[in-house]
């Protein structure tokens, strides 16, 4: 096993763990929230929401920082070192390792919105939680595409 593959394999294993926990947590939550639901979140649902948010961030970070660059490097279809992250994402989309650059950007927005809780605005909280749950399901499809690409094109 080459050093590059070993590093990518470790990143894939890390993502697999994040994805499994994220999938379990998201499955325990409703697909949509409203202001009344936000006002009456019990301790168990709060734990599921926290786990979903944490694993969403970890999975997206690991994919973006480790797996996607590793997949691109493994394709032997190099980009110049000065290529932007957006250019790298576009190449991965063309190769089929990433479903959609535009959707990835929207998932980054979901991730960034997790830092804001809006305690005085339950409608905003409900909208953010609904985006989180939908985003989690979509991020899992990105993970599945990256994993399938690695299995087809990279795995020794």
N, C-alpha and C positions, 0 to 999 in steps of 0.2 A: 504494500500500500504506500503510495507516495505521500510526502508530507502535506502537499496541497489537498489531496483527497482526505487525509486523516483530519485536517483542520475543518474541512467542509463537512465531513461525516459527524464530527463533534457538534458543529453548529446545527446540523439537521436533527441530531438527537435532542439537543437543547430545545429546538423549536417543537419537536414532537411532544415533549413534556408540556410546554406552554399551551400547545394546541389542545391537548387532551383535557387539561384542567379548564381551559377557556370554554371548550365545548360543553363540559359538564356544568359549569357555572351558568353559561348562557341558557342552557336547556332548562335550568331551574327558575328562569325568569320569564315574565310575560313578554310578548313581542312589542307591546306598547304600554306606555305609562300615561297617567293623567295626573292633574294636580292633587286630586283626592288620594290617589295611591301614594304619591310622594309624601303627603302629610301624615300618612299612617304606615310608614315603613317600619316593620318590626326588626328585631335583632338578627333573625335568621336571614331575612331578605337583604338586610344591610351587608351581611357577610358575603352573600352571593354577589351583590353589586360590587363590593370591594374586590372580590376575587376576579370578577369579570374585568373590571377596570385595570387591575394590576396585570393580569395575564394578557390582556389586549395590548397594553403598552410593551410588555416584555416580548411578546411574539412579534409585534411590528418592528421593534428595535432590533431584535435578533435577525429577523428576515432582512431588514434593510442594511444592517451593518456587517453581517457575516454571510448569510446564505446567498443573497442576490449577488454580491461581489464575487463570492466563491464560484457560483454557477457561471458567471460571465468569464472569469479567469479560466475555468475548466473547458469552456467551449473552444478555446484556442482561436477565438475570433476577436483579437485584441482591439481595444480602443486606445487612442493616444492618452498618455498620463494626464494631460490637461482636460480630458473630457469631463463634462459636468455630470452630476448625479442624474439629472434629467436625461441626458444623452445615454447614460448607462441603462436607465430604466426603459427608454425607448428601444434600445437594442434587445433587451430581455423580452420585451413585449413582442417584437418581431420574431424572436426565436421561439416564442411560445412558453417561456418560463414565467411570465407575468401576464395575467389576464388583461389588465388595462392600466396604463399609466395614469389616466385621468381618475380612475376609481381609487388608485393608490393615493393620489393627492387628496382626495376626499376623505380617505381613511386617516391620513395624517391630520386633517382638520378635526376629525372626531377625537383622535388622540390628544391633540392640543386643547380641545375643549374640556377634557377631563380635569384640568386644573381649576376650573371654575365651578363653584357649587351653587351659586345664586340662592342663598338661604331665604331671602325675602321674596323670591319669585318662583313659586311652585310650578307654574306653567313652563317656565324656562328649564327648571330642573327636569320636569317630565319629558320635555322635548329632547334634552341632552341624554337622558337615560334611554329613551326610545332609539335615538341615533346610536348609542353605545351597543345596545343589544343587536340591532340590525347590522352595525359595523362589525361586531364580533363574528357574526355568521358569514359576512362577506370576507373578512380577514382569514377565516378558516378556509374559504375557497381559494384564496391566494396561496395559503400554505400548501393546500393540496396540489395546486398547479406546480409550485416550486418543487415539491417532493416528487411528483410524477416526472417532471423534467429531469431531476437529478437521477432518478431510477432509470430513465430511458437513455440519457445522453452522457452521464458523467460517471456513474457508479462503475468501478472496475469489475 
